Amino acid sequence: RLRLHDGKLIKDRRYHLRTYPNCFVAKELTDWLIDHKEAPDRETGIRLMQKLMDHYIIHHVCDEHSDYKDAKLLYRFRKDDGTFPPSKDVKVFMRGQSLYEKLVSVEESILKVREENSVKYQRTFLGCEMIDWLVQEGEVENRKEAVELGRALLEHGIIQHVSNRHHFFDSDILYQFWINFRRRRRLTELLNENSSRALSESPDSPFCLRKLNPDPGNTSFLSVQTNKEIKIVSAVRRSSITSLAGNSNPYFSTTPTLVFPPVAECNPKSVLKRPVTNEELLSPGAPYIKKTLTIVGDAVGWGFVVRGGRPCHIQAVDPGGPAAAAGMKVCQFVFSVNGMYVLHLDYQTISSLIMTGPRTLVLEVMEAIE
């Protein structure tokens, strides 16, 4: 958006005796995307802009078109006309970006390279240092409010404890910014996002990281080959599988030789005896211990099922899979995935993190003390 303003593609334009402020012509913008190598062709450019429309970032100036047309039509960024509806997640992200930019632009910044347990970490700060700075700069009214802000940033994956063992506290614990807001992001990254929610036909459907060629008696783990292009598979009904097999979605593909066995529901009833909250898990003296599991996926996956949300739990474990060999058990709660705190996330998001991450999966789980 800012680059388009600088390039004068966004400006006041007159059409049918009416002036539309801060808008751009769709066809000109598609040309610009190709010229500036943000899109390889017009089709990709249209898909990118449609993605922005779907996320309520741009819209037709009169809201007469719900889709992006590569034509002489006027569109506008909602940020430029005050109609952008930021959610809580977006507000926290933007607050984190604002704080990061402010911290990296000052001399003697509290963000430094620091070492803990012989490991060096970038963009780190002490919890108490950050709170001092927030209060001093007028970003918050008091230390309590600063802690609440720090916790919101951590729960949204913007900051984290360097070894991901603590929530945010007013202490000399070492944290770091998990997101490098200065990294130049390309628009095409939008097209690599997971569509896990759209694929899941049932809000209660479990997500399986399944094994190829399961034992005849084990139908809980559906055959799915690991493929970098397959971002996520969530299937309870046959229609979810056939839509993948038919390549109806451009972001998913299967190999022609892949054969799906009959689809079976994967432990549809929760294995938990009762619901457990994050507060209960994290409260001092709670009867839970934390374990770190390193699971090296084989050629076909990891072999376990994630379900629930806030917190998620392990619903099922393939007894012959890598997860079982690493010590995973049902009813464990997922605390972190590859160093990212995830107690506040749902199973679709956690599943996406696992499927798009490295083959060697590092999970921190919490289990009840027997």
VOBA-1610 file (N, C-alpha, C; in pm, whole numbers, padded with zeros to 5 digits, always signed):
BEGIN
Arg+00083-00121+00000Arg+00000+00000+00000Arg+00086+00125+00000Leu+00188+00128+00087Leu+00274+00246+00094Leu+00355+00263-00035Arg+00399+00154-00093Arg+00473+00162-00219Arg+00384+00214-00331Leu+00258+00175-00329Leu+00165+00224-00432Leu+00138+00373-00415His+00133+00418-00289His+00118+00563-00266His+00241+00637-00318Asp+00360+00583-00287Asp+00483+00648-00333Asp+00491+00652-00485Gly+00442+00547-00551Gly+00446+00541-00697Gly+00332+00611-00765Lys+00247+00679-00686Lys+00134+00756-00739Lys+00029+00669-00810Leu+00030+00538-00784Leu-00078+00456-00838Leu-00205+00475-00758Ile-00188+00508-00630Ile-00303+00542-00546Ile-00316+00693-00544Lys-00428+00743-00592Lys-00451+00887-00595Lys-00600+00914-00612Asp-00639+01039-00600Asp-00779+01076-00622Asp-00811+01062-00771Arg-00923+00999-00801Arg-00960+00978-00941Arg-01105+01017-00963Arg-01132+01068-01082Arg-01267+01116-01115Arg-01334+01019-01212Tyr-01459+00984-01182Tyr-01532+00893-01268Tyr-01681+00929-01261His-01742+00950-01378His-01884+00987-01385His-01916+01107-01294Leu-01839+01213-01309Leu-01861+01340-01238Leu-01844+01328-01087Arg-01782+01218-01042Arg-01760+01203-00899Arg-01613+01172-00872Thr-01558+01230-00766Thr-01419+01207-00732Thr-01409+01100-00623Tyr-01324+01001-00649Tyr-01302+00894-00552Tyr-01160+00910-00497Pro-01144+00945-00370Pro-01010+00967-00314Pro-00934+00836-00289Asn-00803+00845-00301Asn-00712+00736-00263Asn-00750+00600-00322Cys-00764+00594-00452Cys-00800+00466-00514Cys-00703+00433-00627Phe-00712+00310-00676Phe-00625+00267-00786Phe-00708+00193-00889Val-00655+00186-01011Val-00721+00114-01120Val-00668-00029-01120Ala-00759-00125-01118Ala-00720-00266-01105Ala-00622-00308-01214Lys-00652-00272-01338Lys-00565-00312-01450Lys-00424-00255-01433Glu-00414-00128-01389Glu-00283-00066-01368Glu-00207-00136-01256Leu-00279-00177-01153Leu-00214-00244-01041Leu-00160-00381-01083Thr-00236-00453-01165Thr-00187-00582-01214Thr-00060-00563-01295Asp-00057-00459-01380Asp+00065-00428-01455Asp+00181-00401-01360Trp+00153-00325-01253Trp+00257-00288-01157Trp+00312-00412-01087Leu+00225-00506-01050Leu+00269-00628-00983Leu+00367-00706-01070Ile+00338-00714-01200Ile+00425-00787-01292Ile+00556-00711-01313Asp+00546-00578-01333Asp+00666-00496-01357Asp+00762-00500-01239His+00707-00508-01117His+00789-00507-00996His+00815-00648-00943Lys+00786-00748-01030Lys+00814-00889-00998Lys+00746-00936-00868Glu+00632-00879-00836Glu+00551-00927-00724Glu+00461-01040-00769Ala+00441-01052-00899Ala+00360-01161-00955Ala+00421-01199-01090Pro+00430-01328-01121Pro+00491-01370-01248Pro+00400-01348-01369Asp+00269-01343-01346Asp+00175-01326-01457Asp+00046-01263-01405Arg-00043-01232-01497Arg-00167-01162-01459Arg-00257-01250-01373Glu-00260-01379-01406Glu-00346-01470-01329Glu-00306-01471-01182Thr-00175-01478-01157Thr-00127-01478-01019Thr-00156-01344-00952Gly-00139-01235-01027Gly-00169-01103-00974Gly-00314-01090-00931Ile-00404-01145-01012Ile-00547-01141-00979Ile-00574-01223-00853Arg-00511-01340-00842Arg-00530-01424-00723Arg-00478-01353-00598Leu-00366-01282-00611Leu-00312-01208-00496Leu-00408-01101-00450Met-00460-01024-00543Met-00552-00916-00506Met-00684-00971-00452Gln-00726-01086-00505Gln-00847-01148-00452Gln-00826-01190-00307Lys-00703-01234-00277Lys-00670-01272-00140Lys-00683-01151-00048Leu-00638-01036-00095Leu-00650-00914-00015Leu-00797-00875+00003Met-00878-00898-00100Met-01021-00870-00086Met-01085-00965+00015Asp-01047-01091+00008Asp-01104-01190+00101Asp-01071-01157+00246His-00957-01090+00268His-00916-01054+00404His-00958-00911+00440Tyr-01047-00853+00361Tyr-01101-00719+00388Tyr-00992-00612+00393Ile-00892-00626+00305Ile-00785-00527+00299Ile-00811-00427+00187Ile-00865-00473+00075Ile-00906-00383-00033Ile-01052-00413-00068His-01115-00318-00137His-01253-00339-00184His-01282-00246-00301His-01386-00279-00375His-01430-00192-00483His-01484-00063-00422Val-01456+00051-00483Val-01491+00179-00420Val-01640+00193-00391Cys-01724+00128-00470Cys-01869+00134-00446Cys-01923+00001-00394Asp-01834-00092-00367Asp-01871-00226-00321Asp-01971-00293-00416Glu-01954-00267-00546Glu-02042-00330-00645Glu-01984-00463-00695His-01858-00489-00666His-01794-00613-00709His-01731-00681-00588Ser-01767-00806-00566Ser-01711-00880-00453Ser-01583-00953-00492Asp-01552-00955-00621Asp-01428-01017-00666Asp-01341-00915-00737Tyr-01215-00948-00751Tyr-01119-00855-00813Tyr-01116-00880-00963Lys-01146-00778-01039Lys-01149-00790-01185Lys-01032-00712-01244Asp-00961-00775-01334Asp-00846-00714-01401Asp-00898-00623-01512Ala-00955-00510-01471Ala-01020-00419-01567Ala-01004-00275-01518Lys-01063-00183-01589Lys-01054-00041-01551Lys-01160-00009-01445Leu-01148-00077-01335Leu-01237-00056-01221Leu-01156+00000-01105Leu-01222+00080-01022Leu-01154+00146-00911Leu-01168+00067-00782Tyr-01056+00042-00717Tyr-01053-00026-00588Tyr-00976+00062-00490Arg-00990+00030-00362Arg-00927+00113-00260Arg-00887+00026-00141Phe-00775+00062-00077Phe-00737-00003+00048Phe-00830+00048+00159Arg-00885-00044+00235Arg-00976-00005+00343Arg-00906+00082+00446Lys-00775+00068+00455Lys-00698+00151+00547Lys-00707+00298+00506Asp-00729+00324+00377Asp-00734+00461+00327Asp-00872+00526+00338Asp-00974+00446+00368Asp-01107+00509+00383Asp-01171+00477+00518Gly-01092+00419+00609Gly-01141+00398+00745Gly-01237+00283+00761Thr-01245+00193+00661Thr-01340+00081+00671Thr-01270-00051+00706Phe-01139-00047+00733Phe-01067-00169+00767Phe-01107-00213+00908Pro-01165-00334+00922Pro-01212-00378+01055Pro-01109-00465+01125Pro-01014-00407+01197Pro-00911-00490+01259Pro-00967-00577+01371Ser-00931-00704+01367Ser-00970-00795+01474Ser-00871-00779+01588Lys-00897-00849+01698Lys-00805-00843+01811Lys-00667-00894+01770Asp-00663-01002+01689Asp-00536-01056+01644Asp-00458-00953+01564Val-00526-00884+01473Val-00460-00783+01390Val-00410-00668+01476Lys-00490-00627+01573Lys-00448-00516+01660Lys-00323-00552+01738Val-00317-00675+01790Val-00198-00718+01865Val-00077-00724+01773Phe-00097-00776+01653Phe+00014-00785+01557Phe+00067-00645+01523Met-00024-00551+01497Met+00018-00415+01461Met+00085-00346+01579Arg+00037-00375+01701Arg+00101-00317+01819Arg+00243-00372+01833Gly+00258-00502+01811Gly+00390-00562+01817Gly+00484-00504+01713Gln+00434-00483+01592Gln+00516-00424+01486Gln+00558-00282+01523Ser+00465-00206+01578Ser+00495-00068+01618Ser+00604-00064+01725Leu+00591-00152+01826Leu+00691-00156+01932Leu+00827-00199+01879Tyr+00827-00298+01790Tyr+00952-00348+01733Tyr+01024-00237+01656Glu+00949-00166+01571Glu+01010-00058+01492Glu+01065+00051+01583Lys+00995+00080+01690Lys+01040+00183+01782Lys+01167+00138+01855Leu+01172+00011+01891Leu+01288-00042+01964Leu+01414-00049+01878Val+01399-00090+01751Val+01518-00106+01667Val+01569+00026+01613Ser+01488+00131+01622Ser+01528+00260+01563Ser+01596+00353+01664Val+01604+00314+01791Val+01664+00402+01892Val+01805+00355+01926Glu+01888+00450+01967Glu+02021+00414+02013Glu+02011+00349+02151Glu+02107+00266+02183Glu+02107+00196+02312Glu+01976+00120+02334Ser+01931+00051+02231Ser+01807-00026+02241Ser+01824-00141+02339Ile+01714-00180+02402Ile+01718-00295+02493Ile+01725-00425+02414Leu+01703-00421+02282Leu+01713-00541+02199Leu+01860-00567+02170Lys+01911-00679+02217Lys+02052-00711+02200Lys+02071-00861+02173Val+02189-00893+02123Val+02227-01034+02112Val+02274-01079+02250Arg+02210-01179+02306Arg+02247-01228+02437Arg+02264-01379+02433Glu+02330-01430+02535Glu+02359-01572+02542Glu+02298-01635+02666Glu+02241-01752+02647Glu+02188-01828+02760Glu+02217-01975+02736Asn+02279-02038+02837Asn+02318-02179+02826Asn+02403-02204+02701Ser+02497-02111+02677Ser+02593-02121+02566Ser+02529-02108+02428Val+02404-02061+02422Val+02337-02039+02294Val+02310-01890+02277Lys+02347-01835+02161Lys+02324-01693+02135Lys+02187-01673+02070Tyr+02117-01569+02114Tyr+01984-01538+02061Tyr+01982-01394+02011Gln+01914-01372+01899Gln+01902-01240+01840Gln+01780-01167+01899Arg+01784-01034+01896Arg+01670-00947+01931Arg+01611-00983+02068Thr+01697-00996+02168Thr+01651-01038+02300Thr+01640-00921+02396Phe+01563-00942+02503Phe+01544-00843+02609Phe+01500-00915+02735Leu+01525-00855+02849Leu+01477-00909+02975Leu+01334-00862+02997Gly+01252-00946+03059Gly+01112-00911+03082Gly+01099-00781+03160Cys+01179-00766+03266Cys+01170-00644+03347Cys+01219-00522+03269Glu+01318-00541+03180Glu+01366-00431+03095Glu+01256-00382+03002Met+01185-00476+02942Met+01077-00438+02852Met+00968-00362+02926Ile+00936-00407+03047Ile+00832-00340+03125Ile+00877-00199+03163Asp+01004-00186+03205Asp+01058-00052+03235Asp+01044+00040+03114Trp+01080-00014+02999Trp+01078+00067+02876Trp+00935+00106+02837Leu+00841+00012+02845Leu+00702+00041+02810Leu+00644+00151+02897Val+00672+00145+03027Val+00622+00248+03119Val+00690+00381+03092Gln+00822+00377+03073Gln+00899+00499+03051Gln+00856+00571+02923Glu+00825+00495+02819Glu+00787+00554+02690Glu+00639+00590+02683Gly+00565+00564+02789Gly+00423+00598+02789Gly+00338+00504+02706Glu+00391+00385+02674Glu+00314+00288+02596Glu+00204+00224+02681Val+00225+00222+02812Val+00127+00168+02906Val+00120+00258+03028Glu+00017+00241+03108Glu-00002+00324+03227Glu+00081+00274+03346Asn+00094+00142+03358Asn+00162+00087+03476Asn+00222-00049+03443Arg+00290-00107+03539Arg+00359-00233+03515Arg+00262-00350+03492Lys+00147-00346+03559Lys+00048-00451+03539Lys+00000-00453+03395Glu-00027-00334+03342Glu-00072-00324+03203Glu+00038-00370+03108Ala+00165-00342+03145Ala+00278-00384+03063Ala+00288-00536+03057Val+00266-00602+03171Val+00268-00749+03175Val+00158-00805+03087Glu+00039-00746+03093Glu-00073-00792+03011Glu-00040-00779+02863Leu+00025-00666+02826Leu+00065-00647+02686Leu+00169-00751+02646Gly+00267-00774+02733Gly+00370-00874+02703Gly+00311-01012+02684Arg+00213-01046+02767Arg+00150-01179+02757Arg+00071-01190+02626Ala+00004-01082+02586Ala-00070-01084+02459Ala+00025-01103+02342Leu+00140-01034+02346Leu+00239-01048+02239Leu+00293-01191+02233Leu+00315-01251+02349Leu+00368-01388+02352Leu+00264-01487+02301Glu+00139-01469+02344Glu+00035-01562+02303Glu+00003-01554+02155His+00039-01443+02091His+00018-01428+01947His+00144-01458+01868Gly+00246-01516+01934Gly+00365-01559+01863Gly+00457-01448+01818Ile+00445-01328+01877Ile+00529-01215+01836Ile+00658-01214+01917Ile+00649-01243+02048Ile+00767-01261+02130Ile+00760-01400+02194Gln+00871-01446+02250Gln+00871-01574+02320Gln+00989-01579+02416His+00977-01663+02516His+01092-01694+02600His+01193-01767+02512Val+01323-01738+02527Val+01423-01788+02433Val+01422-01940+02420Ser+01393-02011+02530Ser+01383-02156+02521Ser+01240-02203+02538Asn+01149-02106+02531Asn+01004-02133+02531Asn+00958-02211+02654Arg+01011-02178+02769Arg+00974-02248+02891Arg+00886-02164+02985His+00873-02034+02956His+00799-01947+03045His+00703-01857+02968His+00596-01820+03036His+00509-01715+02984His+00581-01582+03012Phe+00515-01470+02988Phe+00581-01341+03009Phe+00565-01296+03154Phe+00678-01261+03218Phe+00676-01216+03357Phe+00763-01091+03375Asp+00732-01015+03479Asp+00813-00898+03517Asp+00932-00948+03597Ser+01035-00998+03525Ser+01151-01056+03592Ser+01270-01049+03496Asp+01382-01107+03536Asp+01501-01104+03451Asp+01509-01225+03359Ile+01394-01282+03325Ile+01387-01390+03228Ile+01411-01333+03089Leu+01481-01408+03004Leu+01520-01359+02871Leu+01416-01397+02765Tyr+01374-01295+02691Tyr+01277-01313+02582Tyr+01337-01259+02453Gln+01272-01291+02341Gln+01315-01237+02212Gln+01194-01214+02123Phe+01211-01124+02025Phe+01108-01108+01924Phe+01118-01227+01830Trp+01008-01302+01820Trp+01002-01419+01734Trp+00987-01379+01588Ile+00921-01267+01563Ile+00900-01218+01426Ile+01000-01108+01396Asn+01066-01117+01282Asn+01152-01010+01234Asn+01068-00924+01140Phe+01014-00815+01192Phe+00924-00733+01112Phe+00996-00661+00998Arg+01128-00658+01002Arg+01203-00590+00896Arg+01225-00680+00774Arg+01193-00808+00787Arg+01213-00895+00673Arg+01120-00857+00560Arg+01175-00843+00442Arg+01095-00806+00325Arg+01009-00925+00283Arg+00879-00910+00292Arg+00789-01019+00255Arg+00734-00996+00116Arg+00721-01103+00042Arg+00666-01094-00093Arg+00518-01129-00089Leu+00443-01063-00176Leu+00299-01087-00181Leu+00266-01233-00210Thr+00351-01298-00290Thr+00320-01437-00327Thr+00315-01530-00207Glu+00372-01487-00092Glu+00363-01569+00029Glu+00218-01589+00071Leu+00131-01496+00032Leu-00011-01508+00065Leu-00072-01635+00006Leu-00022-01674-00111Leu-00081-01789-00178Leu-00034-01920-00118Asn+00063-01916-00026Asn+00111-02038+00038Asn+00046-02062+00172Glu-00051-01976+00209Glu-00118-01993+00337Glu-00198-02121+00336Asn-00211-02181+00454Asn-00295-02300+00467Asn-00441-02264+00472Ser-00523-02352+00417Ser-00668-02331+00419Ser-00734-02439+00502Ser-00678-02461+00621Ser-00723-02573+00704Ser-00870-02561+00742Arg-00913-02439+00775Arg-01052-02425+00819Arg-01148-02454+00705Ala-01109-02411+00585Ala-01198-02432+00471Ala-01208-02581+00438Leu-01102-02657+00461Leu-01104-02798+00428Leu-01180-02880+00530Ser-01189-02832+00650Ser-01252-02910+00756Ser-01403-02891+00750Glu-01474-02995+00709Glu-01617-02983+00693Glu-01690-02978+00825Ser-01636-03040+00925Ser-01699-03041+01055Ser-01612-02966+01154Pro-01670-02874+01232Pro-01590-02800+01329Pro-01527-02891+01434Asp-01577-03012+01445Asp-01526-03106+01546Asp-01434-03211+01486Ser-01412-03203+01353Ser-01334-03310+01292Ser-01191-03309+01341Pro-01137-03426+01375Pro-00999-03432+01425Pro-00900-03420+01311Phe-00778-03384+01341Phe-00674-03377+01241Phe-00578-03493+01264Cys-00551-03568+01162Cys-00464-03685+01175Cys-00332-03662+01103Leu-00224-03694+01170Leu-00095-03706+01103Leu-00078-03856+01087Arg-00110-03905+00968Arg-00140-04047+00953Arg-00027-04126+00890Lys-00034-04255+00908Lys+00068-04346+00859Lys+00025-04411+00728Leu+00122-04432+00638Leu+00094-04503+00514Leu+00089-04653+00542Asn+00002-04723+00469Asn-00013-04868+00485Asn-00034-04909+00630Pro-00141-04862+00693Pro-00165-04899+00832Pro-00197-05046+00845Asp-00184-05094+00967Asp-00222-05234+00992Asp-00371-05251+00963Pro-00412-05368+00916Pro-00553-05389+00881Pro-00648-05353+00993Gly-00607-05373+01117Gly-00698-05345+01227Gly-00694-05202+01274Asn-00605-05122+01216Asn-00589-04984+01264Asn-00637-04889+01157Thr-00767-04858+01158Thr-00822-04768+01056Thr-00828-04625+01104Ser-00774-04598+01222Ser-00776-04460+01272Ser-00675-04372+01200Phe-00574-04436+01134Phe-00469-04358+01070Phe-00477-04378+00920Leu-00530-04280+00853Leu-00554-04287+00710Leu-00423-04273+00632Ser-00414-04337+00516Ser-00291-04333+00436Ser-00278-04199+00366Val-00174-04129+00398Val-00143-04002+00330Val+00007-03995+00313Gln+00054-03974+00192Gln+00197-03958+00172Gln+00238-03818+00209Thr+00356-03804+00273Thr+00409-03673+00303Thr+00458-03609+00175Asn+00413-03489+00149Asn+00450-03417+00027Asn+00455-03270+00063Lys+00559-03200+00021Lys+00572-03060+00058Lys+00455-02977+00008Glu+00391-03023-00104Glu+00279-02945-00156Glu+00152-02972-00079Ile+00146-03086-00007Ile+00028-03113+00074Ile+00047-03046+00207Lys-00020-02933+00226Lys-00001-02855+00347Lys-00076-02915+00465Ile-00198-02962+00442Ile-00279-03015+00551Ile-00388-03103+00495Val-00418-03210+00562Val-00529-03297+00522Val-00617-03317+00643Ser-00740-03274+00636Ser-00832-03293+00746Ser-00956-03361+00690Ala-00975-03489+00722Ala-01081-03562+00656Ala-01157-03650+00752Val-01286-03632+00758Val-01371-03723+00833Val-01469-03788+00736Arg-01510-03711+00636Arg-01603-03763+00535Arg-01529-03785+00404Arg-01582-03873+00321Arg-01517-03905+00195Arg-01504-03782+00107Ser-01599-03688+00115Ser-01595-03571+00027Ser-01468-03490+00046Ser-01416-03485+00170Ser-01293-03411+00194Ser-01177-03474+00121Ile-01176-03608+00117Ile-01067-03679+00051Ile-01080-03668-00100Thr-01200-03686-00152Thr-01215-03684-00296Thr-01185-03547-00353Ser-01210-03441-00276Ser-01178-03308-00326Ser-01027-03292-00341Leu-00951-03360-00254Leu-00805-03356-00267Leu-00760-03443-00383Ala-00816-03562-00392Ala-00774-03654-00497Ala-00803-03598-00635Gly-00910-03517-00644Gly-00947-03459-00772Gly-00876-03330-00802Asn-00784-03287-00712Asn-00709-03163-00733Asn-00800-03044-00756Ser-00911-03038-00683Ser-01001-02925-00698Ser-00943-02799-00639Asn-00847-02812-00549Asn-00785-02696-00487Asn-00645-02680-00542Pro-00610-02562-00599Pro-00479-02545-00662Pro-00363-02554-00565Tyr-00388-02549-00433Tyr-00278-02551-00339Tyr-00247-02691-00287Phe-00317-02791-00336Phe-00297-02927-00288Phe-00280-03019-00408Ser-00198-03119-00392Ser-00183-03217-00499Ser-00151-03352-00439Thr-00188-03456-00510Thr-00154-03591-00467Thr-00089-03662-00583Thr-00010-03764-00555Thr+00053-03838-00662Thr-00049-03933-00722Pro-00039-03960-00855Pro-00140-04044-00920Pro-00150-04183-00859Thr-00041-04232-00799Thr-00044-04368-00746Thr-00101-04378-00606Leu-00134-04263-00548Leu-00183-04264-00410Leu-00324-04323-00404Val-00341-04425-00321Val-00471-04490-00308Val-00523-04469-00167Phe-00645-04422-00155Phe-00704-04399-00023Phe-00787-04518+00021Pro-00765-04570+00139Pro-00850-04677+00192Pro-00982-04618+00237Pro-01077-04701+00276Pro-01204-04647+00323Pro-01182-04550+00438Val-01253-04438+00433Val-01236-04335+00535Val-01309-04377+00662Ala-01241-04361+00775Ala-01303-04393+00903Ala-01291-04275+00996Glu-01389-04254+01079Glu-01377-04148+01178Glu-01263-04181+01273Cys-01188-04078+01309Cys-01067-04099+01391Cys-01097-04063+01535Asn-01138-04162+01613Asn-01172-04139+01753Asn-01259-04015+01770Pro-01382-04015+01719Pro-01464-03895+01723Pro-01495-03845+01864Lys-01492-03935+01963Lys-01520-03893+02099Lys-01389-03857+02170Ser-01388-03745+02239Ser-01266-03701+02306Ser-01220-03802+02410Val-01087-03820+02418Val-01031-03914+02516Val-01019-03850+02654Leu-01039-03719+02664Leu-01028-03652+02792Leu-01148-03685+02881Lys-01122-03709+03006Lys-01231-03739+03099Lys-01312-03615+03132Arg-01244-03499+03127Arg-01312-03371+03151Arg-01231-03260+03083Pro-01295-03146+03053Pro-01223-03035+02991Pro-01118-02978+03087Val-01005-02934+03033Val-00898-02872+03111Val-00866-02736+03050Thr-00853-02634+03132Thr-00824-02499+03083Thr-00674-02470+03091Asn-00631-02367+03018Asn-00492-02324+03024Asn-00455-02279+03165Glu-00548-02209+03230Glu-00522-02160+03366Glu-00494-02277+03460Glu-00568-02385+03442Glu-00549-02502+03526Glu-00412-02566+03500Leu-00373-02572+03373Leu-00243-02631+03337Leu-00127-02551+03394Leu-00138-02416+03388Leu-00026-02329+03421Leu-00025-02281+03565Ser-00129-02310+03640Ser-00134-02260+03777Ser-00025-02324+03863Pro+00034-02246+03956Pro+00140-02300+04042Pro+00092-02423+04119Gly+00175-02524+04120Gly+00140-02645+04195Gly+00045-02738+04123Ala+00014-02708+03996Ala-00078-02795+03922Ala-00015-02933+03901Pro-00098-03037+03903Pro-00043-03173+03892Pro-00008-03212+03749Tyr+00073-03129+03682Tyr+00113-03158+03546Tyr+00263-03138+03533Ile+00327-03221+03454Ile+00469-03204+03426Ile+00488-03183+03276Lys+00596-03112+03242Lys+00624-03083+03102Lys+00733-03176+03051Lys+00712-03228+02931Lys+00810-03315+02868Lys+00840-03265+02727Thr+00962-03286+02683Thr+01001-03250+02547Thr+01015-03377+02465Leu+00942-03384+02353Leu+00946-03501+02265Leu+01006-03460+02132Thr+01107-03532+02088Thr+01165-03509+01955Thr+01121-03625+01866Ile+01038-03594+01767Ile+00978-03696+01682Ile+01033-03681+01541Val+01105-03780+01496Val+01161-03777+01360Val+01062-03848+01268Gly+00994-03771+01184Gly+00896-03828+01094Gly+00959-03923+00995Asp+00888-04030+00963Asp+00940-04120+00860Asp+00889-04072+00725Ala+00896-04155+00626Ala+00860-04113+00491Ala+00714-04075+00477Val+00634-04110+00576Val+00490-04088+00561Val+00427-04010+00675Gly+00505-03954+00764Gly+00444-03870+00867Gly+00490-03903+01007Trp+00407-03864+01106Trp+00446-03877+01246Trp+00360-03976+01324Gly+00237-03996+01283Gly+00153-04098+01346Gly+00086-04060+01475Phe+00016-03944+01476Phe-00065-03911+01593Phe-00177-03817+01551Val-00272-03797+01642Val-00390-03716+01616Val-00396-03601+01716Val-00415-03480+01667Val-00433-03363+01753Val-00580-03325+01749Arg-00634-03287+01865Arg-00774-03246+01867Arg-00797-03140+01973Gly-00910-03073+01966Gly-00947-02974+02068Gly-00884-02839+02041Gly-00874-02760+02145Gly-00817-02627+02131Gly-00817-02551+02261Arg-00709-02475+02281Arg-00696-02385+02397Arg-00719-02455+02530Pro-00648-02563+02565Pro-00535-02624+02494Pro-00578-02741+02405Cys-00490-02775+02309Cys-00511-02895+02229Cys-00455-03016+02304His-00506-03133+02271His-00457-03254+02335His-00428-03361+02231Ile-00353-03462+02271Ile-00325-03576+02184Ile-00443-03671+02194Gln-00510-03690+02082Gln-00631-03771+02079Gln-00600-03919+02057Ala-00500-03947+01973Ala-00466-04087+01944Ala-00321-04094+01898Val-00257-04207+01923Val-00119-04229+01883Val-00109-04365+01815Asp-00049-04366+01698Asp-00027-04492+01628Asp+00081-04570+01703Pro+00049-04686+01758Pro+00147-04760+01840Pro+00274-04798+01764Gly+00267-04802+01631Gly+00385-04838+01555Gly+00452-04720+01488Gly+00411-04597+01524Gly+00463-04479+01457Gly+00574-04409+01533Pro+00633-04306+01470Pro+00743-04232+01532Pro+00703-04163+01662Ala+00578-04111+01669Ala+00535-04040+01790Ala+00536-04133+01912Ala+00485-04255+01894Ala+00482-04351+02005Ala+00624-04387+02048Ala+00713-04399+01950Ala+00852-04432+01983Ala+00920-04321+02062Ala+00873-04196+02041Ala+00932-04082+02112Ala+00871-04063+02251Gly+00769-04141+02285Gly+00709-04132+02417Gly+00578-04056+02423Met+00517-04030+02308Met+00389-03960+02309Met+00278-04051+02360Lys+00185-03992+02437Lys+00071-04066+02491Lys-00057-03985+02469Val-00168-04053+02467Val-00296-03983+02457Val-00317-03901+02584Cys-00396-03797+02572Cys-00432-03707+02682Cys-00321-03607+02720Gln-00206-03613+02653Gln-00106-03508+02675Gln-00154-03379+02609Phe-00116-03265+02667Phe-00154-03135+02611Phe-00034-03075+02539Val-00059-03016+02421Val+00050-02961+02339Val+00083-02821+02388Phe+00204-02804+02442Phe+00249-02676+02496Phe+00320-02592+02391Ser+00408-02655+02312Ser+00479-02580+02207Ser+00510-02671+02090Val+00523-02610+01972Val+00557-02680+01849Val+00680-02613+01789Asn+00789-02686+01783Asn+00914-02632+01727Asn+00950-02498+01788Gly+00934-02487+01920Gly+00973-02366+01991Gly+00867-02259+01999Met+00751-02280+01939Met+00644-02179+01942Met+00537-02218+02044Tyr+00507-02128+02135Tyr+00404-02148+02237Tyr+00267-02159+02170Val+00192-02268+02197Val+00068-02292+02124Val-00052-02325+02213Leu-00042-02306+02343Leu-00155-02341+02429Leu-00283-02265+02393His-00267-02148+02331His-00383-02064+02300His-00441-02092+02162Leu-00385-02189+02089Leu-00428-02214+01951Leu-00523-02334+01942Asp-00596-02342+01829Asp-00683-02456+01806Asp-00609-02563+01726Tyr-00672-02680+01709Tyr-00600-02791+01648Tyr-00570-02767+01500Gln-00657-02688+01431Gln-00629-02663+01289Gln-00498-02587+01273Thr-00480-02484+01358Thr-00359-02402+01347Thr-00235-02483+01387Ile-00246-02559+01493Ile-00133-02642+01536Ile-00099-02745+01428Ser-00201-02803+01368Ser-00177-02899+01262Ser-00102-02836+01145Ser-00138-02712+01112Ser-00070-02641+01004Ser+00077-02619+01038Leu+00104-02581+01162Leu+00243-02559+01205Leu+00325-02687+01190Ile+00264-02799+01225Ile+00335-02926+01218Ile+00360-02966+01073Met+00257-02957+00991Met+00268-03004+00853Met+00361-02918+00769Thr+00373-02790+00801Thr+00458-02702+00721Thr+00597-02687+00780Gly+00622-02755+00893Gly+00752-02746+00959Gly+00848-02855+00913Pro+00961-02866+00979Pro+01061-02967+00942Pro+01016-03107+00977Arg+01084-03205+00920Arg+01049-03344+00946Arg+01076-03381+01092Thr+01185-03325+01147Thr+01212-03348+01288Thr+01129-03252+01371Leu+01032-03304+01440Leu+00934-03225+01513Leu+00968-03224+01662Val+00980-03105+01720Val+01006-03093+01863Val+00880-03041+01931Leu+00819-03126+02012Leu+00695-03090+02082Leu+00722-03085+02232Glu+00671-02982+02296Glu+00665-02981+02443Glu+00522-03015+02480Val+00505-03114+02564Val+00372-03156+02604Val+00363-03154+02756Met+00242-03141+02805Met+00217-03146+02948Met+00126-03264+02977Glu+00163-03345+03074Glu+00081-03459+03108Glu+00055-03465+03257Ala-00055-03523+03293Ala-00094-03532+03433Ala+00002-03625+03509Ile+00032-03584+03632Ile+00114-03669+03719Ile+00027-03779+03774Glu+00068-03901+03750Glu-00015-04014+03797Glu+00001-04034+03948
//
